[in-house]
Amino acid sequence: MENSFAITTTFIVYLLVMLAIGVFAYLRTKNSTDYFLGGRTLGPWPAALSAGASDMSGWLLLGLPGYAYAAGIEAIWIAGGLLVGTWANWLVSAKRLRTYSITTESLTIPEYFSRRFKDNSNLIQTISAFFILLFFLFYTSSGLVAGGKLFETVFGLEYSTAVIIGTLCVVSYTLFGGFLAVSWTDLVQGLLMAAALMIVPIATMQGGFGDVVDQLEAINPQLLTLFNNAEGQPLSAIAIISLVAWGLGYFGQPHILARFKATRSNKDLTTARRIAVVWTGLSMLGALMVGVVGLIYVHNTGSVSLDDGEKIFMILVNAMFHPVVAGILLAAILAAIMSTADSQLLVSSSALAEDFYKQVFKKDASSDEIVMVGRIAVIVISLIALFLAMSPDSSVLGLVSYAWAGFGAAFGPAMVLSLYWAGMNRNGALAGIIVGGVTIVVWKQLTGGWFDMYEIVPGIIFSTIAIVVVSMVTGGPNQEVQQLHKDFEKKLVELD
């Protein structure tokens, strides 16, 4: 009873701090640019940690440790792919996207594509917004599932009640503060997540890293191999490609790309990239260690029977720390969930408000009206995601992988090529977005042979081919689009 009270008190204090940040950000939010991009005022630390925290979600503290718990160091394939992907995305996309978004005066990713290619029909903007809403429903649901598992494990709540409580926590401050609330809370939450992932495995380890290796080998030597699974069967080329290919998804994630656009200068992006890569590397190393050290702990103590590896972080925290410290560390899971779900809700609401409502229903909508519609959208999207998250058998990793692939394939190739290739046109962009998104949905339904490959790989390949072929066949960009790209190149030199 005393333990539960201490943990509950810690959670309440944490939530009050996050809400206070949300209220402060609300007072700074004057228009739609503030609400959706924070007035482009982010420094390198909030930009880097907000991008990282919103990227990793509850997956970092639940899904990846759970995978390492089951598969051992095989999980390095995913972690390595994501680390390289983080670095490449900041290096390849950040400065160019920020510069292009200023050149085109665009707030959202769909709006960027529409203005980049002078799409007067607004078809690109509408279809892009559709895919954002589709895949973010699954992504947001993964966060709510993680929240449900957290409150269920820590407080013994019934799963559906736990999910509802987690949803209310996220919506409460996203609704009012907008992008600034999301980014500033992400800074705090990103630091908390990294600290927790460093502290928990070190506190749990019995001996040094060499002892961890010896104990894993005693449990199952296959857990120490990169090229075999836990059962000793060789990993196929398809399996390895599928694991590493997670890193390709970064180039199309709207909630991460939004941080590039919101940073206050191109020079800050270089510093932010370094911070982001270090944070990602340390956090994923910690997550892998939580999984393998947790396996050793469960095997050696026999004190718990764990049928869901995604709960191993929570098991270790409850077992190894004083209730007050445990409350702080468990709040890191809530931080991971909130830092991603709030970003997803914000991007989804901007898609509904800026890219649907303003473009389709009321082109002359005022800034205040757009913000109001965006806040209503947060509530509506949350309710739909809550419905999808209600199954207690839902996997955080499974939901994230589908949404991650959807964004990576639908927007990744179109984004990178639009930033670099002057020969891309409106028809190519539209074809790439549609082909990438549809490939993910269709490929996911197929099984056997090459169809077992992670759907992001064929999605990106087919999307890239569609962009190049359609752009070339339809005559390339018109003179106005070509001039815009030249203006962008000049702006890039100016801002650097």
N, C-alpha and C positions, 0 to 999 in steps of 0.2 A: 504493500500500500504506500509506504514511504517512497519507494523507488519510483512508482508510477506518478506520485505527486511531484517529485523533483523533475522528472522528465517533462511532465505536462507544463510545469511552470516555465521551464526553459523554452519550450515550444511557443508558449504564449508571449514571452518576452521577445523572442525572435520575430514573431509575426507582427508585434507592435512596432518594432524597429522598421520592418519592411513597409508597414502601412504609413509610418511617419515620413519615410522617404517618398512614398507615393503622394502624400498630401503636399509635401514641399514641392515636388515636381508639378503637381496640379496648379500650384500658384504661379509656376513659371511657364505654363502652357497657354499661349495666347491665340494660336491659329493652327491650321492643319499642318503646316510645315513643322511647327513645334511638336504637335501630337504624333506625327508619323516619322519624323527624322530628327527631333530634338533641336531644330534650328541649325543643324550642321555644326554643333559646338563640342563634340566629343574629343577629349584629349587621347593620347596614346594608351594610357592604362585602362580607362573605361571602354575604349573601343576594342582593345585586344581581349580583355577579360569578359566583356559582354558578348563578343563574338564566340569565344571559347565556351563560356557557360551556357549560352543559348544553344550552342551546337551540341554539347555532350548530353545534357538532360539527365534524367534518372538512369539512362542507359549506362552512364559512366560508373555509377555506384551500385547498380543492380545488374544490368545486362552483361557488361564486360566481365566483372568479377564472377558472375554466374557461368559465363562461357569458359573462363579460365579454371574455375572449380571443376567443370566437367571434362575439359579437354587438355589442361595443362598448358605448356608453352606453345602449343599450336595457336593459341590466341594471339601470339606475337604477329602473325600474318595480318590480322585485322588492325592491331594497334600500329604496326609499322606503316601499313597503307594509309591509315588516318593521319599519322604524323607527317608523312610526306605530302599528303593531300592538303593539310593545313598550311604548310610552308608554301606549296606551289600556288594555292589560291590567293594568298596574300601577295605573293611575288608577281603573279600573272595578271590578276584581275583588279586588285585594290585601287591603285592610282588611276588606272584608265577608266574604271567604272565611276569613281568619284568625279573625275574630270568630265566624262561624258554626261553624267547626270546634271552637272552644272551647265554644260553647253546646251543641253536639251531642256533644262529647267523641269526635270522630272523627279517625282517623289518615289513612286513605286516601280517595281520591276516591269509590270505590264505597261505602265506609262512610258518607261524608258524605251522598250521595244517599239511601241507605237510611234514615238517621236523620233527615234533613231532612224526609222525607215519611212517617215512621213506617211503613215497609214491613215488616210482621211476616213476610211470606213470604220476605224476602231475595232476591226475584227481581231487583230493580234492582241489588243488590250483585253478584249472580252474573253477570248479563248485562254489566254494566259491566266486571267483571274479565275476561270473555271478550274484549271488544273491546280492552282494554288489552294482553292477551297477544297477540292477533292482530296488531295494528298495531305493537307494539313489536318483534316479531320482524323486521319489515322495517326498522324504524328502527335497531335494533341491528346488523342486517346491513350497513346503509350505513356504519356506523362501522368494522366489520371489513373491508369492502371498501376504505375509505380507508386503514386500517392496512396492508392488503396492498399497495396501490399505493406507500405510503411505503417499506416495507422492500424491496419489489421494485426500486424506482428507486434508492434510496440504497445498498443493499448487494448488489444484483444477485441476490437470492434468487429461487427459483422461487415463483410466486404463492401456491400453496396453503400452502407452508411459511411464507411471510411472514404470511399471514392467521392461521395457528395461533399464531405468536409474538405477534402483536398481541392476540389473544384472551387469551392467558395473562397479558399485561401488565395488561389491564383487570380480569380476574377476581381477580387476586392481592390487590389491596387492597380492592376492593368487598366481597369475601367476608368479610373480618374487621372492617373499620372501620365499615361501614354508612353512615348518612346523614352523620355528622360527618366521616368520612374523605372522602366524596364532596364535601362542601361546602368543607372546608378545602383540599383539593387543587384544587378548582375555582377558588378564590380565586387561588392561585399560577398555575394554568394560564390563567385569564382574563387576567391581567396579561401573561403571556408571549405569548399569542396577539395581543393588541392591539399590544404592542411590536414583534413580528415583522412585523405587517401595516403598521406605520408605517415601519419601517427598510428593508425590502426594496425597495419601489418607489422610495423616495428615493435609495437607493444605486444603483439601476439606471438612473434617469432621466438622459438626456443633455440638459442644459439645464433650463429652468424648465417650469412647467405650460403656458405658451403654446407652447413647443417641442413638448410632447407632442401638443397639439391639431394643430399643423402637420404633424407626422409621421404622425399617424393619418389626416389628410385626404389626405396623399400616398399612403398605402397603400390606403385605401378611404374616400371621403367619407361613405358610408352608415353607417360606424361612429360618426359624430358626430350622428346623427339619432335622436330619441326615437320618431318615428312611422313609420319605415321599418326593415325588417330589413337584415341585412348584404348581401343580394342586391338591395336597392333596392325591394323590394315593400312597399307600405303595410301597417302592422300593423292588423289588424282590431280592431273593438271587443271581440270575444271574446278576442283575444290579450292586449290591454291589461288587460281586466278580470281575466283569468286570472293575469297577472303580479302586479298590485296585490293580488289577493285572498289572496296568501300571508299578508298581515298579519292576516287574519281567523282564522288557525289558532291564534293564541296563546291564545285564551280557553278552549281545550279540552286543552292539553298537560299531562298529569298531572305530569311531572317539573318543569315550571316552576311550576305551581300549588302543588306541595309546598313550594317555597321561601317562598311567602306564609304558609303555615300554620306554618312552622318559625321565622319571625322572632320575636324576643323581645318586641316591642311594636308597636302600631299606629303610634306616632309614628316609629319607625325605618323604617317602610315608605315614608314620604314622602322621607326622605333616600335610601333604597335606590332609589326610582324615578328620582331625578335621576342617581344614579351609573349605573344600568342604561341609561338613555337616552343619556348621553354615551358610555359604553363601546360601545354598539351602533352609534352613529353613526360614531365613529372607526374601529371595526373594519370596518364595511362599506365605508366610504370607502377604507380601506386595501386591502380585498379587490378592489374595483373597479379601483383603481390597479395592483395586481399584474397583473390580467388585461390591461389595455390597455398598460401599460409592457412587460409580457412579450411581447405581440404585436410591439411595435416592436423589442424586442431580438432576437427570433427572425428578424424580417424583415431587420433591418440586418446582423446578423452571419452569418446563414446557417449558424451553427455546429451547429445541431441540427435534426433533422426531428421535428416534434412532431405525432403523430396523435391524441393525447389531451390536450386543453387543460386537463384537471383536474390535470395534472402540472406546470403552468407555475411554480407557487411553488417547487417542488423544483428545477426547472431553474435558476431565477434564483439561488437560494441557493447551489447547487453552483458556479455560474459566477462569482459576484461576491464571495464571502467566504472568508476563511481557514478551514481545516477545523474548527478549534475553534469559531469563531463560527458556521460553518455547522451544526455539530452542535447548538448551542443553538437556532438558528432552526428547524432541522428538528424539534427536540424540541417546538416549538410545534404542529406537526401532530399529533404523538403526544398532546400536551396536549389539543388540540381533540377528538380521537377519544375519549380516555379520559374527558374531562369529561362527554361526552354518554352514552357507552355505559355508564359506571358508574351514572349516574342512571337510565337506562332499565332496566338490570338490577335496580336497587334497587326501582323502582316495580313492575316485573313480579313480583319476588319477594314484595313486599308484597301484590300482588293474589292470588298463589297462596296465601300463608300466611294473611293476614288475611281475605281475601274468599272464598276457596274452602275451604281446609283447616279454618279455624276455624268457618265458617258451615255448611258442608255435612257435614264429617266428624267434627269434635270441638269442640263449642261450649265445653267447659270446659278447652280447652288452656291450659297455663300460658304465661307470658310467655317463659320460656326455651325452651319447645318451639316457640313461634311463630318466634323468632329462628333456631332450628336449621332449621326447615322453610324459612324465608326464604333461608338460606345454601345449602341444598340446591337450592332453586329457581334461584338465581343460576347454579349449575353447569349444571343441565338446560337452562335457557333459552339459555345461552351456546353449548351444543353444537348446539342447533337452529339458532340464528342463524349459527353457524359453517358449518353445512351449506348454508344459503341463500346465504352469501357466497362460496362456493367457485368461482363462475364468474368468470373474469378479465375478462369482458366487461360485468360489472355496472357500472351508473352510480351514483355517489354521489347525484347530484342526483335521478335517477329514483326511487331507493328512498326518499329523504327525502320527496319530494313526495307519494308515496302514503301514507306513514305520517302525515305532517303533516296531510293532508286528512282522514284517518280520524279522528284525535283531534279536529281542529277541528270536524268535523260531528257526531260522536257525542256529544261532551261540551260544546262551546262554547255553543250555544244553551241547553242544559239548565242549565249552570253560571250563565250571566249572568241568565237569568230566575229561577232559584231564589234568587238573591241579592237580587233587586229586586221580583219580582212575588208579592204575597201570595195571588193567586188560582190559583197553580199547584198541582197535586196530584200524587199518586203515579202515577196513570195517564198523565197528561201527560208527566211525566218519563220514564217507561218508554217511551212512544211516541216521544218525541224522540230518545232514545238509540238505539233500534232503527232508526228511519227514517233517522237521520243516518248510522249505520254501514253499513247495508245499501245506501243510496244510493251511497256511495263505492265499494263493491265492485262494484255493478252498472254504474254510470256509467263506470267505468274500462274496462269491456269493450266499450263502444259507441264508434263513430267517425262522423265526418261532421257538418257543420253545427254546431248547438248542442252536440252531444255532444263537440266538440273543446274546449269550455270546461273549465278546471280543475275537477275534480270537487268541490272544496271549496265552490264557489258554490251549485250545486243542493243539495248536502248540507246546508248551513246553512239555506237557504231552506225546504226540505221539513221539516227537523227543527223549525224554529221554528213553522211552520204546524201540525205535528202536536202540539206541546206546547200551543199556544193552543187549538186546536179540541178536542182530547181532554179537556183540563182543564175547559173550559166545558161540553162535552156530558155529562161524567160528574159534574157537580154541584159542581165546585171542591173545595177542601180541607175536611177535617172540622174540628171545633172544636179538637181537639188540635193539629193542624198549624198552624192559625191562631194559637193561643196561643204556639206555639214561635216563630213569626215575630215576634210582639210582644215576646217575651223577647229575641230576637236584636236587635231595634231598640233596646231599652233597654241591652243589653250594649254595642252599638256606640257609643252616646253615652258610656257609662261608660269604655270603653277609649280613646276619642279624647281 
